[in-house]
Every structure is written in structure tokens, then in C-alpha cells.
Amino acid sequence: MSRRSIPFILAVVLVLAVATFAVACGSGNSSSTSNATAAPSTESSVGASSTTVVSTGTTGATPSGQPIKIGTSLPLTGARSVPGEAAKQGYEVWADMVNKNGGLLGRPVELVIKDDASDQNIVVADYNALISQDKADLLLGTYSSILILPASAIAEKNNMLFISPTGASPEIYSRGFKKVFMSQQALSPDLAKVWANYIANLPVAERPKTAAYPTIDDPFSVPEVDGVEAILSAAGIKTVYKTTYPAETTDFDSIVNAMKGAKPDLVMHGAQFEDGVAMVRAMLKADFTPTWLFQTTAPAQGDQYANAIGVENTEGIFDAKSHEVTAPTPGNAEFVKRFHEMFGADTTLPEDTADAYAAGQVLAAAVTAVGSLDQDKLAEYLHANKVETILGTLSWDEAGRPQGEYMIGQWQSGKFQVVLPAIAATTDKIIQGWKPGTK
């Protein structure tokens, strides 16, 4: 059991108790329906959470019959709203394309999307409501391990398949659940393994000697940072600073000043979006620019990240990467084309959008192969088979752990490029370190 499991389990027990009471009293959520081809939606917000029902239009092969209702709750507001909105776009593109190609089992797909406001209590109440009140036939997951941990427990308790676009915390898959899956390639301890091995194998003269590891208190970020530290420490790179800060932290001056005093050559920052941006701003303010900088989550948010810290300050920053818009994976070109048709030709396509689309692909593959909505058979199929997605070929072990490898991206000349592994690279150049202020 991890050092954070016991307090977390107690928290989940409390959350479930609160959610059970909330469901017993009725959720108070309302729904509205939209039938536009580009999947716009109207939202009704009553109380703590809002619900959107999206039933996309169809052309060509037209699905018919009772819609298959697919429920999800996403952090559309609150601390995780940036990737939450991106995931919503991915689900909407997936539903649109499925319906344009005949639906699932010949029936149209209807999305029911709730806003969990980045809150564990609300996400539990939302999934209870999706199952008991909205009568969802299938579920898709929320965003962020900290929300997936309690949400997936609700799905498992109700014997429903739960496929999420994120959820890389090992804790999610250590509970003996049979129906929880993630549509990315690996769990968080291995997310940055390719990068850590690259650093560890640099020539001695180029290899950093010391490292700092600031980390948000999050079940996704902590294991990823620990995984990198283990590899770098084994290569002789000394840890000179390490801290875990609360998720609500907004002032990073003291952390940055402590890191600056420790003089690390490399900083591995376990972050979400907002704290990732705030940390870089604090580092620049303190004139603390270590040779190497890797952040989790934030750098892969594209223009939102670049605009937040200044595109000139992105040069050389690394992050793990699950999707590349130019990848020749099955269906990727069609997905990218439809995304831009729905959300604008100049709109950046975040990888969180692609991850959510891939979650839909995994769900559709299982339903199509099984030929029914039988939750047990759907889970059994995914445990035993590989699925081709826009992220590549995905597979899972008996606990639902994904069995693949992430790409590593780096900001270069204002663009987030794939640099590792070489077979997936979009450039043959790797910038040796972080170079803020580069035009």
C-alpha cells in the first residue's frame, strides 16, 4: 500500500457516504438535448452540477431505434477545467463520428455529460445519478486520477464498465476491480521512463549531476516523479531537493527559492495545468533557470500553456505525450479533420481531446466485438484483446493496467514536437536543456 493510500481510502469512504445521501435525496440535475451536426449543446445548471445531453446528427448510414445512452462527468469548471473541456471535445467528436457511421449496434449514441467541478464529492454523486437516474447504458470516465479513483469505485460497485481518458495512478488498479480501464499507453510510474533513460544515458560530461523534484499532491503526479527519480538516482544523479505541495497551492515563491538555493541541474516537476504555469512564472521571476526542465501535464496543453508562460519561455521544456496529430495511426487523420471542422481550423488540438476520443474508440471496439451491452462480456473482451486507436495499439493486463509506452515531447521554436522514441519522432533534434527567453 502506498504512503498515501490509507488517508485516501478514509477520504473515499467519506465521499461515498456523502454521495449516497445526495443520491437518496435526488440530484436536482436537469438535462437538455441538442441534435446539431457539430454537436453544440445547451446546458442547464441546477445546484452543484450541470448536465448536458448531446445527441448528434447523422448522415450516410443512419442509426435507428432507442439511443444508447453514454454517461460521463468531467471537470468543466474548477481547477481541472482546461483538460476537462478538452476531454469533452474528444467525446463529442467521437459521438459525432460514430453516429455518422451507423452508430453502435445500429443505434444512435447519446452523450449525457455532467460537470463535476473538479470535486470528488460531486463526481461520485454524478456517476451515481448517471446510473440510477439518467439510466446510462454505458459509462466513459472523468479526467484526472484524483477524480477517477472515487468515480471508478461507483462504476465497479454497479457492475459497469469504466473507460477513462486518463487515470495513470497505480492506486486505481490495485483494488481488485475488473471493469476499470484507461485509454492511454502506460501508468504514471512509467510515463516519463523514456525521457529518464535518455537523461541517464547521456555522456557523463553532458549528464546533469543534481536534480530537484517538486510535486503536486496528486495520485497521478507523485508516482510519475518517483519513477523518474528512481532511474536518475540509479544513474548517479543526486537528489538535492524534493517536496510535495498541496493541490490548492498558488504561491510557489518559497518552493522556487528553496530549489534555487539547492542549485539543481535538472527539475522534474509533477504538475497539473495551473500549478505548472504558476511554477514556471515563479522560476522566471526568481531568475532560476535550471539546465533541464520536465513538467507533467501542463506543457502538452499546447497554445494555452505557451500563452500562459510566454511562448519564448517554452523552448526546451519536456513532457510525456500520448498523441501526435501527424501520427499515421488508424483513423487519426479523420479524427483530426473532424475536430477542426467542429471546433475551428485554427483551434489547437490538445492531447486530452485525443485521449478522450481514444476512450470512445475502446468502448466502441468492445461493444462491436461483443455485439451487446453486456458489461461482463465487454470487460472480458478488453482484458483479452488489443484495440487499435489513434494513440496506437492499446492492451491491458488482468487488473486493467495499460501495457504500452508514452512518447516524449519537447517545445521547440514554439511547437510541441515528439522527440522520443526515435521511431515516433517528428524531429531529429533534441534541444539540450531549457532555454527560456528564446525567440
GUTI-768695 format. One record per residue (C-alpha): residue in three letters; x, y, z. Coordinates in Angstrom, 1 decimal. Example, Ala and Ser with C-alpha at 12.3 -4.5 7.8 and 13.67 -1.06 7.14 Angstrom:
NODE    aa     east    north       up
NODE   ala     12.3     -4.5      7.8
NODE   ser     13.7     -1.1      7.1
***
This chain:
NODE    aa     east    north       up
NODE   met      0.0      0.0      0.0
NODE   ser      1.4      3.4     -0.9
NODE   arg      2.2      6.0      1.7
NODE   arg     -0.9      7.9      0.6
NODE   ser     -3.4      5.1      0.4
NODE   ile     -4.7      4.9      4.0
NODE   pro     -5.8      8.6      4.2
NODE   phe     -7.1      8.4      0.7
NODE   ile     -9.3      5.3      1.5
NODE   leu    -10.7      7.1      4.5
NODE   ala    -11.5     10.1      2.3
NODE   val    -13.2      7.9     -0.3
NODE   val    -15.4      6.3      2.4
NODE   leu    -16.5      9.8      3.5
NODE   val    -17.1     10.8     -0.1
NODE   leu    -19.2      7.7     -0.8
NODE   ala    -21.3      8.3      2.3
NODE   val    -21.9     11.9      1.3
NODE   ala    -22.8     10.8     -2.3
NODE   thr    -25.1      8.1     -1.2
NODE   phe    -27.1     10.6      0.9
NODE   ala    -27.1     13.1     -2.1
NODE   val    -28.5     10.4     -4.4
NODE   ala    -31.1      9.3     -1.9
NODE   cys    -32.3     12.9     -1.8
NODE   gly    -32.3     13.4     -5.6
NODE   ser    -29.5     15.1     -7.6
NODE   gly    -31.5     18.1     -8.8
NODE   asn    -29.7     18.0    -12.2
NODE   ser    -31.7     18.7    -15.4
NODE   ser    -30.9     17.8    -19.0
NODE   ser    -31.3     19.3    -22.4
NODE   thr    -30.9     17.8    -25.9
NODE   ser    -29.2     19.1    -29.0
NODE   asn    -29.3     17.5    -32.4
NODE   ala    -26.9     19.7    -34.4
NODE   thr    -24.3     18.0    -36.6
NODE   ala    -21.4     19.9    -35.0
NODE   ala    -22.5     18.8    -31.5
NODE   pro    -23.2     22.1    -29.8
NODE   ser    -25.2     21.7    -26.6
NODE   thr    -27.3     23.7    -24.2
NODE   glu    -26.6     23.3    -20.5
NODE   ser    -28.9     23.5    -17.6
NODE   ser    -27.3     24.1    -14.2
NODE   val    -29.2     23.4    -11.0
NODE   gly    -27.4     23.1     -7.7
NODE   ala    -23.8     21.8     -7.7
NODE   ser    -23.7     20.1    -11.1
NODE   ser    -24.9     20.6    -14.6
NODE   thr    -25.9     18.1    -17.2
NODE   thr    -25.5     18.3    -21.0
NODE   val    -27.2     15.8    -23.3
NODE   val    -25.7     15.6    -26.7
NODE   ser    -27.4     13.6    -29.5
NODE   thr    -25.5     14.3    -32.7
NODE   gly    -27.0     14.4    -36.2
NODE   thr    -26.3     11.7    -38.7
NODE   thr    -25.6     11.4    -42.4
NODE   gly    -25.0      8.4    -44.7
NODE   ala    -25.6      5.2    -42.7
NODE   thr    -28.3      6.3    -40.3
NODE   pro    -28.6      4.6    -36.9
NODE   ser    -32.1      3.9    -35.7
NODE   gly    -34.0      2.8    -32.6
NODE   gln    -33.6      3.7    -29.0
NODE   pro    -30.4      5.7    -28.4
NODE   ile    -27.6      4.1    -26.5
NODE   lys    -27.1      6.5    -23.6
NODE   ile    -23.5      7.0    -22.6
NODE   gly    -22.8      8.9    -19.4
NODE   thr    -19.8     10.8    -18.2
NODE   ser    -18.9     13.5    -15.7
NODE   leu    -16.0     15.9    -16.4
NODE   pro    -14.3     18.8    -14.6
NODE   leu    -15.7     21.5    -16.8
NODE   thr    -15.2     24.1    -14.1
NODE   gly    -12.7     24.3    -11.2
NODE   ala     -9.0     23.5    -11.1
NODE   arg     -9.0     20.9    -13.8
NODE   ser    -11.4     22.6    -16.3
NODE   val     -8.8     23.1    -19.0
NODE   pro     -8.2     19.4    -19.7
NODE   gly    -11.8     18.7    -18.7
NODE   glu    -13.1     20.9    -21.5
NODE   ala    -10.6     19.2    -23.9
NODE   ala    -11.8     15.8    -22.9
NODE   lys    -15.4     16.9    -23.6
NODE   gln    -14.5     17.9    -27.1
NODE   gly    -12.9     14.4    -27.7
NODE   tyr    -16.1     12.7    -26.5
NODE   glu    -18.2     14.9    -28.7
NODE   val    -16.1     14.3    -31.8
NODE   trp    -16.2     10.5    -31.1
NODE   ala    -20.0     10.5    -30.8
NODE   asp    -20.4     12.6    -33.9
NODE   met    -18.3     10.3    -36.0
NODE   val    -19.9      7.1    -34.6
NODE   asn    -23.3      8.4    -35.4
NODE   lys    -22.2      9.4    -38.9
NODE   asn    -21.1      5.8    -39.4
NODE   gly    -24.2      4.0    -38.3
NODE   gly    -24.0      4.3    -34.5
NODE   leu    -23.3      1.4    -32.1
NODE   leu    -25.1     -1.9    -32.8
NODE   gly    -27.1      0.1    -35.4
NODE   arg    -28.4      2.5    -32.7
NODE   pro    -27.6      6.2    -32.2
NODE   val    -25.2      7.3    -29.5
NODE   glu    -26.4      9.9    -27.0
NODE   leu    -23.9     11.5    -24.6
NODE   val    -25.0     12.7    -21.1
NODE   ile    -22.3     14.9    -19.8
NODE   lys    -22.2     16.3    -16.2
NODE   asp    -19.8     18.9    -14.7
NODE   asp    -18.1     17.5    -11.6
NODE   ala    -16.5     20.9    -10.9
NODE   ser    -13.1     19.2    -10.2
NODE   asp    -14.6     17.9     -6.9
NODE   gln    -14.5     14.4     -5.6
NODE   asn    -17.8     14.7     -3.8
NODE   ile    -19.6     15.9     -6.9
NODE   val    -18.1     13.3     -9.3
NODE   val    -19.3     10.5     -7.0
NODE   ala    -22.8     12.0     -6.9
NODE   asp    -22.7     12.5    -10.7
NODE   tyr    -21.9      8.9    -11.5
NODE   asn    -24.5      7.7     -9.0
NODE   ala    -27.0      9.9    -10.8
NODE   leu    -25.9      8.8    -14.3
NODE   ile    -26.5      5.2    -13.3
NODE   ser    -29.7      5.4    -11.1
NODE   gln    -31.5      8.4    -12.6
NODE   asp    -30.2      9.0    -16.1
NODE   lys    -30.2      5.2    -16.7
NODE   ala    -27.0      5.4    -18.8
NODE   asp    -26.3      2.2    -20.7
NODE   leu    -22.6      2.7    -20.7
NODE   leu    -20.1      4.9    -19.0
NODE   leu    -17.0      6.9    -20.0
NODE   gly    -14.6      8.2    -17.4
NODE   thr    -13.8     11.6    -16.0
NODE   tyr    -10.4     13.4    -16.2
NODE   ser     -7.6     13.1    -13.5
NODE   ser     -6.7     10.3    -11.3
NODE   ile     -7.9     12.1     -8.2
NODE   leu    -11.4     12.1     -9.6
NODE   ile    -11.2      8.7    -11.3
NODE   leu    -10.3      6.9     -8.0
NODE   pro    -13.8      7.5     -6.4
NODE   ala    -15.7      7.6     -9.7
NODE   ser    -14.5      4.2    -10.8
NODE   ala    -15.5      2.8     -7.5
NODE   ile    -19.1      3.8     -8.2
NODE   ala    -18.9      2.1    -11.6
NODE   glu    -17.4     -1.1    -10.2
NODE   lys    -20.0     -1.2     -7.4
NODE   asn    -22.7     -1.1    -10.0
NODE   asn    -21.0     -3.6    -12.3
NODE   met    -20.5     -1.2    -15.1
NODE   leu    -17.5     -0.8    -17.5
NODE   phe    -15.5      2.3    -16.9
NODE   ile    -13.1      3.5    -19.6
NODE   ser    -11.4      6.8    -18.8
NODE   pro     -9.1      9.0    -21.0
NODE   thr     -6.7      9.4    -18.0
NODE   gly     -6.2      7.5    -14.8
NODE   ala     -2.5      6.7    -14.6
NODE   ser     -2.2      6.4    -10.8
NODE   pro     -1.2      2.8     -9.9
NODE   glu     -3.6      3.0     -6.9
NODE   ile     -6.6      2.8     -9.3
NODE   tyr     -5.6     -0.7    -10.4
NODE   ser     -4.6     -2.1     -7.0
NODE   arg     -8.2     -2.5     -5.7
NODE   gly     -9.1     -5.8     -7.5
NODE   phe    -11.5     -4.1     -9.9
NODE   lys    -12.4     -5.9    -13.1
NODE   lys    -14.1     -3.2    -15.2
NODE   val    -11.7     -0.2    -15.0
NODE   phe     -9.6      0.7    -18.0
NODE   met     -7.6      3.7    -19.3
NODE   ser     -7.2      4.7    -22.9
NODE   gln     -3.6      5.9    -22.6
NODE   gln     -0.4      3.8    -23.0
NODE   ala      1.0      3.4    -19.5
NODE   leu      0.7      4.1    -15.8
NODE   ser      2.3      7.1    -14.2
NODE   pro      5.5      5.5    -12.8
NODE   asp      6.4      4.7    -16.5
NODE   leu      5.1      7.8    -18.2
NODE   ala      8.5      9.6    -18.3
NODE   lys     10.6      6.4    -18.4
NODE   val     11.8      7.0    -21.9
NODE   trp     13.0     10.5    -21.0
NODE   ala     14.6      9.5    -17.8
NODE   asn     16.5      6.8    -19.5
NODE   tyr     17.6      9.3    -22.2
NODE   ile     19.0     11.6    -19.5
NODE   ala     20.6      8.7    -17.6
NODE   asn     22.4      7.6    -20.7
NODE   leu     23.8     11.0    -21.7
NODE   pro     27.6     11.2    -21.9
NODE   val     29.0     11.9    -18.4
NODE   ala     30.1     15.4    -19.4
NODE   glu     26.6     16.3    -20.5
NODE   arg     24.6     14.4    -17.9
NODE   pro     23.1     16.5    -15.0
NODE   lys     24.7     15.9    -11.6
NODE   thr     21.9     17.0     -9.4
NODE   ala     18.1     17.1     -9.5
NODE   ala     15.0     18.7     -7.7
NODE   tyr     11.6     17.1     -7.5
NODE   pro      8.7     19.4     -6.6
NODE   thr      5.4     17.6     -6.9
NODE   ile      1.7     18.4     -6.5
NODE   asp     -0.1     16.1     -4.0
NODE   asp     -1.9     14.1     -6.7
NODE   pro     -2.1     10.3     -7.2
NODE   phe     -1.0     10.8    -10.9
NODE   ser      1.9     13.1    -10.5
NODE   val      3.6     11.7     -7.4
NODE   pro      4.3      8.2     -8.9
NODE   glu      5.5      9.7    -12.2
NODE   val      8.1     11.8    -10.3
NODE   asp      9.1      8.9     -8.1
NODE   gly      9.6      6.8    -11.3
NODE   val     11.9      9.4    -12.8
NODE   glu     13.8      9.9     -9.5
NODE   ala     14.5      6.1     -9.3
NODE   ile     16.0      6.0    -12.7
NODE   leu     18.1      9.2    -12.4
NODE   ser     19.3      8.3     -8.9
NODE   ala     20.5      4.9    -10.2
NODE   ala     22.5      6.8    -12.8
NODE   gly     24.2      8.8    -10.1
NODE   ile     22.2     12.0    -10.4
NODE   lys     21.9     13.2     -6.8
NODE   thr     18.5     14.4     -5.4
NODE   val     19.2     17.8     -3.7
NODE   tyr     15.6     18.9     -3.2
NODE   lys     12.2     17.2     -3.0
NODE   thr      8.8     18.4     -1.8
NODE   thr      5.1     17.6     -2.2
NODE   tyr      2.8     20.6     -2.0
NODE   pro     -1.0     20.8     -1.5
NODE   ala     -3.1     20.8     -4.7
NODE   glu     -4.5     24.2     -3.7
NODE   thr     -1.1     25.9     -3.7
NODE   thr     -1.0     29.1     -5.7
NODE   asp      2.2     30.8     -4.4
NODE   phe      5.4     29.0     -5.4
NODE   asp      7.9     31.6     -4.4
NODE   ser      9.2     29.7     -1.3
NODE   ile      9.5     26.4     -3.3
NODE   val     11.4     28.1     -6.1
NODE   asn     13.7     29.9     -3.7
NODE   ala     14.5     26.6     -1.9
NODE   met     15.2     24.9     -5.2
NODE   lys     17.4     27.8     -6.4
NODE   gly     19.4     27.5     -3.1
NODE   ala     19.9     23.8     -3.8
NODE   lys     21.2     24.6     -7.3
NODE   pro     19.9     21.5     -9.2
NODE   asp     20.9     21.0    -12.8
NODE   leu     17.5     19.4    -13.5
NODE   val     14.0     20.0    -12.3
NODE   met     11.3     17.3    -12.7
NODE   his      8.0     18.9    -11.8
NODE   gly      4.9     16.8    -11.1
NODE   ala      2.2     19.2    -12.1
NODE   gln     -1.3     19.7    -13.4
NODE   phe     -2.0     22.8    -15.6
NODE   glu     -2.5     25.7    -13.2
NODE   asp      0.4     24.9    -10.9
NODE   gly      2.6     24.0    -13.9
NODE   val      2.1     27.5    -15.2
NODE   ala      2.5     29.2    -11.8
NODE   met      5.7     27.3    -11.1
NODE   val      7.4     28.4    -14.4
NODE   arg      6.3     32.0    -13.7
NODE   ala      7.8     31.9    -10.2
NODE   met     11.0     30.4    -11.6
NODE   leu     11.4     33.1    -14.2
NODE   lys     10.6     35.8    -11.6
NODE   ala     13.4     34.4     -9.4
NODE   asp     15.8     34.1    -12.3
NODE   phe     16.0     30.3    -11.6
NODE   thr     16.6     28.5    -14.9
NODE   pro     18.0     25.0    -14.4
NODE   thr     19.6     23.4    -17.3
NODE   trp     16.8     20.8    -17.7
NODE   leu     13.1     21.1    -17.1
NODE   phe     10.4     18.4    -17.3
NODE   gln      6.8     19.1    -16.3
NODE   thr      3.9     16.7    -16.3
NODE   thr      0.6     17.5    -18.0
NODE   ala      0.9     21.3    -18.4
NODE   pro      3.3     21.5    -21.4
NODE   ala      1.1     19.2    -23.5
NODE   gln     -1.8     21.7    -23.4
NODE   gly     -0.4     23.5    -26.5
NODE   asp     -1.2     27.1    -27.0
NODE   gln     -2.9     27.5    -23.6
NODE   tyr      0.4     26.6    -22.0
NODE   ala      2.6     28.7    -24.3
NODE   asn      0.4     31.8    -24.0
NODE   ala      0.3     31.4    -20.2
NODE   ile      4.1     31.4    -19.7
NODE   gly      5.1     33.1    -22.9
NODE   val      6.0     31.1    -26.0
NODE   glu      9.6     32.4    -25.8
NODE   asn      9.9     30.7    -22.4
NODE   thr      8.8     27.2    -23.6
NODE   glu     12.0     26.4    -25.5
NODE   gly     13.4     23.0    -24.4
NODE   ile     10.7     22.1    -21.9
NODE   phe      9.8     18.3    -21.9
NODE   asp      6.6     16.4    -21.1
NODE   ala      5.3     12.9    -21.8
NODE   lys      2.9     12.8    -24.8
NODE   ser      0.2     10.3    -25.7
NODE   his     -0.9     11.7    -29.1
NODE   glu      0.5     13.3    -32.1
NODE   val     -1.7     15.0    -34.7
NODE   thr      0.5     13.8    -37.6
NODE   ala      0.8     10.2    -36.4
NODE   pro     -0.2      7.6    -39.1
NODE   thr     -2.3      5.6    -36.6
NODE   pro     -5.6      4.2    -37.8
NODE   gly     -8.3      6.9    -38.1
NODE   asn     -6.1      9.7    -36.8
NODE   ala     -6.3     11.8    -39.9
NODE   glu    -10.1     11.5    -39.9
NODE   phe    -10.2     12.4    -36.2
NODE   val     -8.0     15.5    -36.7
NODE   lys    -10.0     16.7    -39.7
NODE   arg    -13.4     16.3    -37.9
NODE   phe    -12.1     18.0    -34.8
NODE   his    -11.1     21.1    -36.8
NODE   glu    -14.4     21.1    -38.7
NODE   met    -16.3     21.1    -35.4
NODE   phe    -14.2     23.5    -33.3
NODE   gly    -12.3     25.6    -35.9
NODE   ala     -9.5     25.2    -38.3
NODE   asp     -7.1     27.3    -36.1
NODE   thr     -8.0     25.6    -32.8
NODE   thr     -5.2     23.7    -31.1
NODE   leu     -6.0     20.0    -30.7
NODE   pro     -4.9     19.1    -27.1
NODE   glu     -3.8     15.5    -26.4
NODE   asp     -6.5     15.3    -23.7
NODE   thr     -9.0     15.6    -26.5
NODE   ala     -7.3     12.7    -28.4
NODE   asp     -7.2     10.6    -25.2
NODE   ala    -11.0     11.0    -24.7
NODE   tyr    -11.6     10.2    -28.3
NODE   ala     -9.5      7.0    -27.9
NODE   ala    -11.6      6.1    -24.8
NODE   gly    -14.6      6.2    -27.0
NODE   gln    -12.8      4.1    -29.6
NODE   val    -12.0      1.4    -27.0
NODE   leu    -15.6      1.4    -25.8
NODE   ala    -16.9      1.1    -29.4
NODE   ala    -14.5     -1.7    -30.2
NODE   ala    -15.7     -3.7    -27.2
NODE   val    -19.4     -3.2    -28.0
NODE   thr    -18.9     -4.0    -31.7
NODE   ala    -16.9     -7.2    -30.9
NODE   val    -19.2     -8.5    -28.2
NODE   gly    -22.4     -7.5    -30.1
NODE   ser    -24.2     -6.4    -27.0
NODE   leu    -24.1     -4.1    -23.9
NODE   asp    -23.3     -6.9    -21.5
NODE   gln    -20.9     -5.3    -19.0
NODE   asp    -19.2     -8.5    -18.0
NODE   lys    -18.5     -9.6    -21.6
NODE   leu    -17.3     -6.1    -22.6
NODE   ala    -14.7     -6.2    -19.8
NODE   glu    -13.7     -9.7    -20.6
NODE   tyr    -13.1     -8.7    -24.2
NODE   leu    -10.8     -5.8    -23.3
NODE   his     -8.8     -7.9    -20.9
NODE   ala     -8.2    -10.5    -23.6
NODE   asn     -7.7     -8.3    -26.7
NODE   lys     -5.8     -5.4    -28.2
NODE   val     -7.6     -2.4    -29.6
NODE   glu     -6.3     -0.1    -32.4
NODE   thr     -6.8      3.6    -31.6
NODE   ile     -5.5      6.9    -32.8
NODE   leu     -2.9      6.6    -29.9
NODE   gly     -1.7      3.3    -31.4
NODE   thr     -2.4     -0.3    -30.3
NODE   leu     -3.7     -0.5    -26.7
NODE   ser     -3.9     -3.5    -24.4
NODE   trp     -4.4     -4.2    -20.7
NODE   asp     -3.4     -6.7    -18.1
NODE   glu     -5.8     -8.6    -15.7
NODE   ala     -6.1     -5.5    -13.5
NODE   gly     -6.7     -3.1    -16.3
NODE   arg     -3.2     -1.6    -16.4
NODE   pro     -2.3     -0.4    -19.9
NODE   gln      0.7     -2.2    -21.4
NODE   gly      2.4      0.4    -23.6
NODE   glu      4.9      3.3    -23.7
NODE   tyr      4.5      7.1    -23.9
NODE   met      6.1      9.4    -26.4
NODE   ile      8.2     12.3    -25.1
NODE   gly      7.5     15.8    -26.4
NODE   gln      9.7     18.9    -26.2
NODE   trp      8.8     22.5    -27.0
NODE   gln     10.9     23.7    -30.0
NODE   ser     10.5     27.0    -31.8
NODE   gly      7.0     27.5    -30.5
NODE   lys      5.8     24.0    -31.3
NODE   phe      5.5     20.9    -29.1
NODE   gln      7.4     18.2    -31.0
NODE   val      7.8     14.4    -30.4
NODE   val     11.5     13.7    -29.8
NODE   leu     11.4     10.2    -28.2
NODE   pro     11.4      7.4    -29.1
NODE   ala     13.1      7.9    -32.4
NODE   ile     10.6      5.8    -34.3
NODE   ala      7.8      8.2    -33.4
NODE   ala      9.8     11.5    -33.5
NODE   thr      8.5     14.4    -35.5
NODE   thr     12.0     16.0    -35.5
NODE   asp     15.5     14.5    -35.4
NODE   lys     16.7     17.2    -33.0
NODE   ile     16.6     17.2    -29.2
NODE   ile     17.4     20.6    -27.6
NODE   gln     19.9     20.1    -24.8
NODE   gly     18.1     21.8    -21.9
NODE   trp     15.6     24.6    -21.1
NODE   lys     16.3     27.9    -22.8
NODE   pro     13.8     30.5    -21.7
NODE   gly     13.7     33.8    -23.5
NODE   thr     14.4     32.2    -26.8
NODE   lys     12.6     33.9    -29.7
***
